[in-house]
Amino acid sequence: MTPQEALFKYTLRLGDNALIQGHRLSEWCSKGPILEEDLALTNIALDNIGLAQAFLKYAADIEGKGKTEDDLAYKRPERQFYNHQITELPIGDFAVTIAKQLLISAFEVPLFSALSHSTDETIAGIAAKGVKESRYHFVHSRDWCYRLGEGTELSHSKLQQAIHDLWAYTGELFEMAEEDTILLVAGIAVDLEELRPLWKETVATVLTEATIQIPEDGTMHTGSRNGVHTEHLGHILAEMQYLQRAYPDATW
Amino acid sequence: MSIDTQLDLWEVFIQQKAGGNHTHAGSVHASDKQMALQNARDIYTRRKEGTSIWVIPSQYITASTTEDADMLFDPSDDKLYRHPTFYVMPEGAKQI
């Protein structure tokens, strides 16, 4: 893997995480529990899609084949997507969505914070924007964890179940692949192993406050660094890419 | 009117630029003050409208009634001298 290939794959990964998480959250549009929360979730979706656009545009530049961010989003097959599997899991009920957002935001805040000091100026610039957004996403999902965790017996059990079910997808966040190692030396990427204890502490603090039990680290799902996904990504792409597949280069 | 089942009602005041007034923007539903602030942020500052937000439970607003409008507001109708139109704007001042 050349440094350029590593940078391409790394940037794609950042873009794909934002794109798929944003797409999942957009499914809440018009279905939120109340109008205010509907807007809150779709605002977070839009933050993600904006971030995806910036990262994928940069990825297209790095690849140097004259593609656009839309080509990368709408014309890549499933096995060339590198988003974490947790992002593609169904939104489930509100507790699942909030639990997912908490686990992801608690990772993104220190990730983007570290990446804002990347020696790659474009990545640093996008990350500096991302960290402000992620902080808000974190606060939003954290406060909902408190409310659900300490709410009713039902809301507590739903959040507990969601955290339990999602936990096995959190190991992947910290996997160092070949591109990470190559770019870490150049000061472009972040050492994900260093983020793990920070993430664990943040998540544990919130869950303890929310009276939710922290699951044991068991077997973790893995594969996204190699483009291996759960059954759910294919369905997302079928919907997301339909128009460009059926009517290539359609404009309106 | 149907009964509002969507949490408590809060009034939202937005300051458009630092040092300016907080003006009423609308209302949001929320179960606590953090949620009210976040909902206000998500609904009323999406297009860079604000630099600061106040939220207050609607139940704490005391409003005058329309029946009292005559008593409260009509007496000022004939007191034009209370308008600052007789002052000369100092040079360079944006507002007095």
Chai-1 contact restraints between the chains, C-beta under 6 A:
chainA,res_idxA,chainB,res_idxB,connection_type,confidence,min_distance_angstrom,max_distance_angstrom,comment,restraint_id
A,I34,B,Q6,contact,1.0,0.0,6.0,A-B,restraint_1
A,I34,B,H29,contact,1.0,0.0,6.0,A-B,restraint_2
A,E36,B,V28,contact,1.0,0.0,6.0,A-B,restraint_3
A,E36,B,H29,contact,1.0,0.0,6.0,A-B,restraint_4
A,E36,B,N39,contact,1.0,0.0,6.0,A-B,restraint_5
A,L39,B,D42,contact,1.0,0.0,6.0,A-B,restraint_6
A,L39,B,I43,contact,1.0,0.0,6.0,A-B,restraint_7
A,A40,B,D42,contact,1.0,0.0,6.0,A-B,restraint_8
A,N43,B,D42,contact,1.0,0.0,6.0,A-B,restraint_9
A,H140,B,Q38,contact,1.0,0.0,6.0,A-B,restraint_10
A,D143,B,Q34,contact,1.0,0.0,6.0,A-B,restraint_11
